Amino acid sequence: MNPRFTWPDERLIKAAQDGDVTSLTTVVMESQPHVRKFARALCASPQDAEDAAQEALIILYRKIGTLRATGALASWMFRIVRNECLRQVRLFVARGDGAAAEADASAEPSTEEAVLHRLEVERLAAAVSALPRDQRQVLILRDVQGLPGKTVARSLGLSTAAMKSRLHRARAALRHSLAATDQALDPSAGGDSPL
Protein backbone atom coordinates (compact mmCIF):
# COMPACT_ATOMS: atom_id res chain seq x y z
CA MET A 1 0.00 0.00 0.00
CA ASN A 2 1.27 3.48 -0.83
CA PRO A 3 2.14 5.16 2.50
CA ARG A 4 1.17 8.59 1.10
CA PHE A 5 -2.41 7.33 0.71
CA THR A 6 -3.09 6.40 4.32
CA TRP A 7 -4.66 8.38 7.12
CA PRO A 8 -2.53 9.02 10.21
CA ASP A 9 -2.53 6.10 12.64
CA GLU A 10 -4.42 6.25 15.93
CA ARG A 11 -1.29 6.60 18.10
CA LEU A 12 -0.25 9.68 16.15
CA ILE A 13 -3.74 11.18 16.38
CA LYS A 14 -3.81 10.50 20.14
CA ALA A 15 -0.42 12.20 20.60
CA ALA A 16 -1.70 15.19 18.59
CA GLN A 17 -4.82 15.36 20.78
CA ASP A 18 -2.56 15.33 23.83
CA GLY A 19 -0.79 18.46 22.56
CA ASP A 20 2.33 17.08 20.85
CA VAL A 21 3.02 19.73 18.19
CA THR A 22 5.16 17.46 16.00
CA SER A 23 2.42 14.81 15.95
CA LEU A 24 -0.22 17.45 15.23
CA THR A 25 1.78 18.80 12.28
CA THR A 26 2.21 15.26 10.95
CA VAL A 27 -1.53 14.53 11.31
CA VAL A 28 -2.37 17.68 9.35
CA MET A 29 0.21 16.92 6.64
CA GLU A 30 -0.90 13.28 6.26
CA SER A 31 -4.58 14.30 6.18
CA GLN A 32 -4.09 17.01 3.57
CA PRO A 33 -4.32 14.84 0.39
CA HIS A 34 -7.52 13.20 1.64
CA VAL A 35 -9.08 16.52 2.65
CA ARG A 36 -8.27 18.00 -0.76
CA LYS A 37 -9.82 14.97 -2.47
CA PHE A 38 -13.01 15.35 -0.38
CA ALA A 39 -13.13 19.04 -1.28
CA ARG A 40 -12.67 18.41 -5.01
CA ALA A 41 -15.48 15.84 -4.87
CA LEU A 42 -17.88 18.05 -2.90
CA CYS A 43 -17.26 21.62 -4.06
CA ALA A 44 -18.41 23.10 -7.34
CA SER A 45 -15.22 24.88 -8.36
CA PRO A 46 -11.48 24.33 -7.85
CA GLN A 47 -11.28 27.62 -5.92
CA ASP A 48 -14.11 26.60 -3.59
CA ALA A 49 -12.43 23.23 -3.10
CA GLU A 50 -9.13 24.88 -2.20
CA ASP A 51 -10.86 27.26 0.23
CA ALA A 52 -12.81 24.41 1.86
CA ALA A 53 -9.70 22.23 2.18
CA GLN A 54 -7.69 25.04 3.76
CA GLU A 55 -10.45 25.84 6.24
CA ALA A 56 -10.89 22.15 7.11
CA LEU A 57 -7.15 21.76 7.78
CA ILE A 58 -7.20 24.85 10.01
CA ILE A 59 -10.13 23.39 11.95
CA LEU A 60 -8.27 20.07 12.24
CA TYR A 61 -5.21 21.88 13.61
CA ARG A 62 -7.18 23.97 16.09
CA LYS A 63 -9.81 21.49 17.23
CA ILE A 64 -8.29 18.00 17.06
CA GLY A 65 -8.89 17.76 20.80
CA THR A 66 -12.64 17.71 20.16
CA LEU A 67 -12.38 14.53 18.06
CA ARG A 68 -13.91 11.85 20.30
CA ALA A 69 -12.63 8.69 18.61
CA THR A 70 -9.22 8.62 16.98
CA GLY A 71 -10.52 6.15 14.39
CA ALA A 72 -13.16 8.62 13.21
CA LEU A 73 -10.77 11.17 11.66
CA ALA A 74 -11.87 10.49 8.05
CA SER A 75 -15.58 10.84 8.86
CA TRP A 76 -14.92 13.98 10.91
CA MET A 77 -12.90 15.59 8.12
CA PHE A 78 -15.55 14.65 5.54
CA ARG A 79 -18.20 16.44 7.64
CA ILE A 80 -16.00 19.52 8.05
CA VAL A 81 -15.31 19.73 4.30
CA ARG A 82 -18.99 19.15 3.52
CA ASN A 83 -19.99 21.91 5.92
CA GLU A 84 -17.46 24.29 4.35
CA CYS A 85 -18.83 23.55 0.87
CA LEU A 86 -22.38 24.12 2.14
CA ARG A 87 -21.31 27.39 3.77
CA GLN A 88 -19.89 28.54 0.43
CA VAL A 89 -23.17 27.65 -1.29
CA ARG A 90 -25.08 29.71 1.26
CA LEU A 91 -22.74 32.67 0.80
CA PHE A 92 -23.02 32.38 -2.97
CA VAL A 93 -26.82 32.26 -2.89
CA ALA A 94 -26.99 35.09 -0.32
CA ARG A 95 -24.86 37.36 -2.50
CA GLY A 96 -27.20 36.73 -5.40
CA ASP A 97 -25.68 39.49 -7.50
CA GLY A 98 -23.87 37.16 -9.92
CA ALA A 99 -21.41 39.92 -10.86
CA ALA A 100 -18.37 37.88 -9.89
CA ALA A 101 -19.69 34.87 -11.79
CA GLU A 102 -20.20 36.98 -14.93
CA ALA A 103 -16.63 38.30 -14.69
CA ASP A 104 -15.33 34.72 -14.71
CA ALA A 105 -17.90 33.42 -17.21
CA SER A 106 -15.24 32.31 -19.67
CA ALA A 107 -13.52 30.05 -17.11
CA GLU A 108 -16.37 29.09 -14.79
CA PRO A 109 -19.78 27.50 -15.40
CA SER A 110 -22.77 29.84 -15.51
CA THR A 111 -24.20 31.04 -12.21
CA GLU A 112 -27.25 28.82 -12.67
CA GLU A 113 -25.11 25.76 -13.43
CA ALA A 114 -22.86 26.44 -10.43
CA VAL A 115 -25.84 26.80 -8.06
CA LEU A 116 -27.50 23.64 -9.42
CA HIS A 117 -24.24 21.70 -9.10
CA ARG A 118 -23.74 22.93 -5.54
CA LEU A 119 -27.30 22.06 -4.57
CA GLU A 120 -26.80 18.56 -5.97
CA VAL A 121 -23.53 18.24 -4.02
CA GLU A 122 -25.35 19.42 -0.89
CA ARG A 123 -28.06 16.79 -1.43
CA LEU A 124 -25.49 14.05 -2.00
CA ALA A 125 -23.42 15.06 1.03
CA ALA A 126 -26.53 15.09 3.22
CA ALA A 127 -27.51 11.61 1.99
CA VAL A 128 -24.00 10.25 2.69
CA SER A 129 -23.99 11.86 6.15
CA ALA A 130 -27.35 10.25 6.94
CA LEU A 131 -25.98 6.74 6.36
CA PRO A 132 -25.20 4.63 9.43
CA ARG A 133 -21.58 5.14 10.52
CA ASP A 134 -20.34 1.72 9.34
CA GLN A 135 -21.86 2.20 5.88
CA ARG A 136 -20.66 5.80 5.64
CA GLN A 137 -17.08 4.75 6.48
CA VAL A 138 -16.89 2.05 3.83
CA LEU A 139 -18.53 4.27 1.20
CA ILE A 140 -16.13 7.16 1.87
CA LEU A 141 -13.05 4.94 1.88
CA ARG A 142 -14.01 3.01 -1.26
CA ASP A 143 -16.00 5.44 -3.43
CA VAL A 144 -14.83 8.88 -2.31
CA GLN A 145 -11.18 8.14 -1.57
CA GLY A 146 -10.94 5.40 -4.17
CA LEU A 147 -9.01 3.00 -1.95
CA PRO A 148 -8.73 -0.62 -3.14
CA GLY A 149 -11.27 -3.02 -1.62
CA LYS A 150 -8.64 -5.04 0.26
CA THR A 151 -7.22 -1.86 1.80
CA VAL A 152 -10.68 -0.74 2.91
CA ALA A 153 -11.42 -4.16 4.39
CA ARG A 154 -8.12 -4.22 6.25
CA SER A 155 -8.48 -0.67 7.60
CA LEU A 156 -11.98 -1.46 8.91
CA GLY A 157 -11.00 -4.87 10.30
CA LEU A 158 -13.35 -6.72 7.94
CA SER A 159 -13.03 -9.62 5.55
CA THR A 160 -13.18 -8.61 1.90
CA ALA A 161 -16.59 -10.30 1.59
CA ALA A 162 -17.95 -8.40 4.61
CA MET A 163 -16.59 -5.13 3.24
CA LYS A 164 -18.24 -5.78 -0.14
CA SER A 165 -21.54 -6.60 1.56
CA ARG A 166 -21.40 -3.43 3.66
CA LEU A 167 -20.48 -1.35 0.59
CA HIS A 168 -23.39 -2.87 -1.35
CA ARG A 169 -25.80 -1.96 1.49
CA ALA A 170 -24.35 1.56 1.68
CA ARG A 171 -24.72 2.13 -2.07
CA ALA A 172 -28.26 0.75 -2.05
CA ALA A 173 -29.22 2.95 0.91
CA LEU A 174 -27.68 5.98 -0.81
CA ARG A 175 -29.57 5.26 -4.06
CA HIS A 176 -32.79 4.82 -2.10
CA SER A 177 -32.25 8.08 -0.21
CA LEU A 178 -31.48 10.02 -3.40
CA ALA A 179 -34.48 8.48 -5.19
CA ALA A 180 -36.71 9.48 -2.28
CA THR A 181 -35.48 13.08 -2.41
CA ASP A 182 -35.90 13.07 -6.22
CA GLN A 183 -39.51 12.03 -5.78
CA ALA A 184 -40.05 14.60 -3.02
CA LEU A 185 -38.68 17.30 -5.30
CA ASP A 186 -40.70 16.09 -8.32
CA PRO A 187 -43.90 14.35 -7.19
CA SER A 188 -45.00 14.00 -10.83
CA ALA A 189 -42.21 11.44 -11.30
CA GLY A 190 -44.54 8.80 -9.83
CA GLY A 191 -43.72 5.72 -7.81
CA ASP A 192 -42.39 3.54 -10.61
CA SER A 193 -38.76 3.76 -9.46
CA PRO A 194 -36.90 0.46 -9.92
CA LEU A 195 -35.26 0.96 -6.52
C-alpha positions as CSV (number, residue, x, y, z in Angstrom):
1,M,0.0,0.0,0.0
2,N,1.3,3.5,-0.8
3,P,2.1,5.2,2.5
4,R,1.2,8.6,1.1
5,F,-2.4,7.3,0.7
6,T,-3.1,6.4,4.3
7,W,-4.7,8.4,7.1
8,P,-2.5,9.0,10.2
9,D,-2.5,6.1,12.6
10,E,-4.4,6.3,15.9
11,R,-1.3,6.6,18.1
12,L,-0.2,9.7,16.1
13,I,-3.7,11.2,16.4
14,K,-3.8,10.5,20.1
15,A,-0.4,12.2,20.6
16,A,-1.7,15.2,18.6
17,Q,-4.8,15.4,20.8
18,D,-2.6,15.3,23.8
19,G,-0.8,18.5,22.6
20,D,2.3,17.1,20.9
21,V,3.0,19.7,18.2
22,T,5.2,17.5,16.0
23,S,2.4,14.8,15.9
24,L,-0.2,17.5,15.2
25,T,1.8,18.8,12.3
26,T,2.2,15.3,10.9
27,V,-1.5,14.5,11.3
28,V,-2.4,17.7,9.4
29,M,0.2,16.9,6.6
30,E,-0.9,13.3,6.3
31,S,-4.6,14.3,6.2
32,Q,-4.1,17.0,3.6
33,P,-4.3,14.8,0.4
34,H,-7.5,13.2,1.6
35,V,-9.1,16.5,2.7
36,R,-8.3,18.0,-0.8
37,K,-9.8,15.0,-2.5
38,F,-13.0,15.4,-0.4
39,A,-13.1,19.0,-1.3
40,R,-12.7,18.4,-5.0
41,A,-15.5,15.8,-4.9
42,L,-17.9,18.0,-2.9
43,C,-17.3,21.6,-4.1
44,A,-18.4,23.1,-7.3
45,S,-15.2,24.9,-8.4
46,P,-11.5,24.3,-7.8
47,Q,-11.3,27.6,-5.9
48,D,-14.1,26.6,-3.6
49,A,-12.4,23.2,-3.1
50,E,-9.1,24.9,-2.2
51,D,-10.9,27.3,0.2
52,A,-12.8,24.4,1.9
53,A,-9.7,22.2,2.2
54,Q,-7.7,25.0,3.8
55,E,-10.5,25.8,6.2
56,A,-10.9,22.1,7.1
57,L,-7.2,21.8,7.8
58,I,-7.2,24.8,10.0
59,I,-10.1,23.4,12.0
60,L,-8.3,20.1,12.2
61,Y,-5.2,21.9,13.6
62,R,-7.2,24.0,16.1
63,K,-9.8,21.5,17.2
64,I,-8.3,18.0,17.1
65,G,-8.9,17.8,20.8
66,T,-12.6,17.7,20.2
67,L,-12.4,14.5,18.1
68,R,-13.9,11.9,20.3
69,A,-12.6,8.7,18.6
70,T,-9.2,8.6,17.0
71,G,-10.5,6.2,14.4
72,A,-13.2,8.6,13.2
73,L,-10.8,11.2,11.7
74,A,-11.9,10.5,8.1
75,S,-15.6,10.8,8.9
76,W,-14.9,14.0,10.9
77,M,-12.9,15.6,8.1
78,F,-15.6,14.7,5.5
79,R,-18.2,16.4,7.6
80,I,-16.0,19.5,8.1
81,V,-15.3,19.7,4.3
82,R,-19.0,19.2,3.5
83,N,-20.0,21.9,5.9
84,E,-17.5,24.3,4.4
85,C,-18.8,23.5,0.9
86,L,-22.4,24.1,2.1
87,R,-21.3,27.4,3.8
88,Q,-19.9,28.5,0.4
89,V,-23.2,27.7,-1.3
90,R,-25.1,29.7,1.3
91,L,-22.7,32.7,0.8
92,F,-23.0,32.4,-3.0
93,V,-26.8,32.3,-2.9
94,A,-27.0,35.1,-0.3
95,R,-24.9,37.4,-2.5
96,G,-27.2,36.7,-5.4
97,D,-25.7,39.5,-7.5
98,G,-23.9,37.2,-9.9
99,A,-21.4,39.9,-10.9
100,A,-18.4,37.9,-9.9
101,A,-19.7,34.9,-11.8
102,E,-20.2,37.0,-14.9
103,A,-16.6,38.3,-14.7
104,D,-15.3,34.7,-14.7
105,A,-17.9,33.4,-17.2
106,S,-15.2,32.3,-19.7
107,A,-13.5,30.1,-17.1
108,E,-16.4,29.1,-14.8
109,P,-19.8,27.5,-15.4
110,S,-22.8,29.8,-15.5
111,T,-24.2,31.0,-12.2
112,E,-27.2,28.8,-12.7
113,E,-25.1,25.8,-13.4
114,A,-22.9,26.4,-10.4
115,V,-25.8,26.8,-8.1
116,L,-27.5,23.6,-9.4
117,H,-24.2,21.7,-9.1
118,R,-23.7,22.9,-5.5
119,L,-27.3,22.1,-4.6
120,E,-26.8,18.6,-6.0
121,V,-23.5,18.2,-4.0
122,E,-25.4,19.4,-0.9
123,R,-28.1,16.8,-1.4
124,L,-25.5,14.0,-2.0
125,A,-23.4,15.1,1.0
126,A,-26.5,15.1,3.2
127,A,-27.5,11.6,2.0
128,V,-24.0,10.3,2.7
129,S,-24.0,11.9,6.1
130,A,-27.3,10.2,6.9
131,L,-26.0,6.7,6.4
132,P,-25.2,4.6,9.4
133,R,-21.6,5.1,10.5
134,D,-20.3,1.7,9.3
135,Q,-21.9,2.2,5.9
136,R,-20.7,5.8,5.6
137,Q,-17.1,4.8,6.5
138,V,-16.9,2.0,3.8
139,L,-18.5,4.3,1.2
140,I,-16.1,7.2,1.9
141,L,-13.1,4.9,1.9
142,R,-14.0,3.0,-1.3
143,D,-16.0,5.4,-3.4
144,V,-14.8,8.9,-2.3
145,Q,-11.2,8.1,-1.6
146,G,-10.9,5.4,-4.2
147,L,-9.0,3.0,-1.9
148,P,-8.7,-0.6,-3.1
149,G,-11.3,-3.0,-1.6
150,K,-8.6,-5.0,0.3
151,T,-7.2,-1.9,1.8
152,V,-10.7,-0.7,2.9
153,A,-11.4,-4.2,4.4
154,R,-8.1,-4.2,6.2
155,S,-8.5,-0.7,7.6
156,L,-12.0,-1.5,8.9
157,G,-11.0,-4.9,10.3
158,L,-13.4,-6.7,7.9
159,S,-13.0,-9.6,5.6
160,T,-13.2,-8.6,1.9
161,A,-16.6,-10.3,1.6
162,A,-18.0,-8.4,4.6
163,M,-16.6,-5.1,3.2
164,K,-18.2,-5.8,-0.1
165,S,-21.5,-6.6,1.6
166,R,-21.4,-3.4,3.7
167,L,-20.5,-1.4,0.6
168,H,-23.4,-2.9,-1.3
169,R,-25.8,-2.0,1.5
170,A,-24.3,1.6,1.7
171,R,-24.7,2.1,-2.1
172,A,-28.3,0.7,-2.0
173,A,-29.2,3.0,0.9
174,L,-27.7,6.0,-0.8
175,R,-29.6,5.3,-4.1
176,H,-32.8,4.8,-2.1
177,S,-32.2,8.1,-0.2
178,L,-31.5,10.0,-3.4
179,A,-34.5,8.5,-5.2
180,A,-36.7,9.5,-2.3
181,T,-35.5,13.1,-2.4
182,D,-35.9,13.1,-6.2
183,Q,-39.5,12.0,-5.8
184,A,-40.0,14.6,-3.0
185,L,-38.7,17.3,-5.3
186,D,-40.7,16.1,-8.3
187,P,-43.9,14.4,-7.2
188,S,-45.0,14.0,-10.8
189,A,-42.2,11.4,-11.3
190,G,-44.5,8.8,-9.8
191,G,-43.7,5.7,-7.8
192,D,-42.4,3.5,-10.6
193,S,-38.8,3.8,-9.5
194,P,-36.9,0.5,-9.9
195,L,-35.3,1.0,-6.5
